[in-house]
Amino acid sequence: MTGSVERRRWDTDEVFTGVADAGAFASAADDLAQLARREGWVAEEPEIHLVPHLRAAEQAGLRLVETSVGDDGVLTALVEPTAQSGRREIRQRAWVLIGTVAETLSSVRGYRAGDDIVFDVVTGEPDGGRFASHGHVLRLTIRLPAT
């Protein structure tokens, strides 16, 4: 690439760019962002609405260690893998667990925080559904075993 820094998107990338944008799907992200900013949209008592589903973590190969709820309504859940696994398998298990609480619209951002893997989740229902629009916020932290 003349005049620019080579930026591979993965280890064997030789193209350096994609085939299109994802604009056709952007409205869902926009809708969720708008709802997430709505005053009072985050539902109360996430420990009642979400934690029972997260207790199914062992089915996803994870063990729920502890939960807490902040004044901002964020449910923080700490989980650990129940068996030795690679990072890819742990990420897959996290997505299965997130799926137990996901609603119609969801956003998930995963990142590393020290030795942990963290997933910040915003999920909820838009206007016009069976129930009034509401949402949940989850910070799922996966504590990895010491290596």
Buried (B, 14 or more C-beta within 10 A) or exposed (E): EEEEEEEEEEEEEEEEEEEEEEEEEEEBEEBBEEBBEEEEBBBEEBBEBBBEBBEBBEEBBBBBEEBEBEEEBBBBBBBBBBEEBEEEEBBBBBEBBBEBBBBEBBBBEBEEEEEEBBBBBBBBBBEEEEEEBBBBBBBBBBBBEEE
